[in-house]
Amino acid sequence: MRSQLQESKAQRWRALAKFNDVEKFPDGCLVFVGTSFSHVSENYEEAFEGLTEDERKSTISITLQKFVGAPDKGHWSDQKDLPIPDIAPLKIGVRKDGSQPSI
């Protein structure tokens, strides 16, 4: 018997990063997937922090896309360019607020 994954609400929105090395990453990098325009817009910046420092530095654009059509015959359509977050490189042993943890 085959089981099917069923979602309560389809994940029809995503943020997709494009890098300056198009030959190495022709399809870009999936940053965040969500259920709505606002869900992705409000959460992609935090997800962007999960990329490596090299990936963040080489990001040239982030596009908000919507899935259009039937699940088996649709396509992703560009909706809006999103700002590239300005993420400072993390320093090992230093918290985001600049303090150092006590040992």
C-alpha positions in Angstrom: 0.0 0.0 0.0 1.3 3.4 -0.9 1.0 6.3 1.5 0.6 9.9 0.4 1.9 13.0 2.2 -0.9 15.4 2.7 -0.3 19.0 3.7 -3.0 21.1 5.4 -2.0 24.0 3.2 0.3 23.8 0.2 3.7 25.4 0.4 3.2 27.6 -2.7 5.7 30.4 -2.0 9.5 30.4 -1.8 12.6 32.7 -1.6 15.3 31.7 -4.0 18.8 33.1 -3.9 20.9 33.5 -7.1 24.7 33.5 -6.8 27.3 35.2 -8.9 28.7 31.8 -9.9 25.9 30.8 -12.3 27.9 27.9 -13.8 28.3 26.2 -10.4 24.8 27.0 -9.2 22.6 27.4 -12.3 19.3 27.0 -10.3 20.3 29.1 -7.3 19.6 28.1 -3.7 16.3 27.6 -1.9 16.3 29.9 1.1 12.8 29.5 2.5 9.5 27.8 1.6 6.2 28.9 3.1 2.4 29.1 2.8 2.0 32.7 1.9 3.7 35.9 0.5 3.9 37.4 4.0 5.1 34.1 5.6 8.1 34.0 3.3 8.7 37.8 3.3 8.8 37.8 7.2 11.1 34.7 7.6 13.6 34.5 4.7 16.1 36.8 6.4 16.5 34.4 9.4 16.8 31.4 7.0 19.4 33.3 4.9 21.7 33.3 8.0 21.9 29.5 7.6 23.8 29.8 4.3 27.6 29.6 4.5 29.5 32.9 4.6 30.7 32.3 1.1 27.1 31.7 -0.2 25.9 34.9 1.5 28.8 36.9 0.1 28.1 35.6 -3.4 24.4 36.2 -3.4 23.4 38.7 -6.2 19.6 38.5 -5.8 16.8 36.9 -3.8 13.5 36.4 -5.6 10.1 35.7 -4.1 8.3 33.1 -6.2 4.8 31.7 -6.3 3.9 28.2 -7.5 1.3 28.5 -10.3 -0.8 25.6 -11.6 -1.5 22.0 -10.6 1.0 20.3 -8.4 2.1 18.0 -11.2 2.0 20.5 -14.1 2.8 23.9 -12.5 5.8 26.2 -12.5 7.4 28.8 -10.2 6.7 32.4 -11.2 8.8 35.4 -10.1 6.7 37.8 -8.0 9.1 40.2 -6.4 12.8 40.9 -5.7 13.6 40.7 -1.9 16.4 42.7 -0.3 19.6 40.8 0.4 20.0 40.8 4.2 23.1 42.4 5.6 24.5 39.7 7.8 27.7 40.3 9.6 30.0 37.3 9.8 29.7 35.4 13.0 32.7 35.5 15.4 33.4 32.3 17.2 33.0 32.7 20.9 31.1 36.0 20.7 27.3 36.3 21.0 25.3 38.4 18.6 25.0 41.2 21.2 28.8 41.3 21.3 29.2 39.8 24.7 31.4 36.8 25.4 30.0 33.7 27.2 31.4 32.9 30.6 33.1 29.6 31.0 
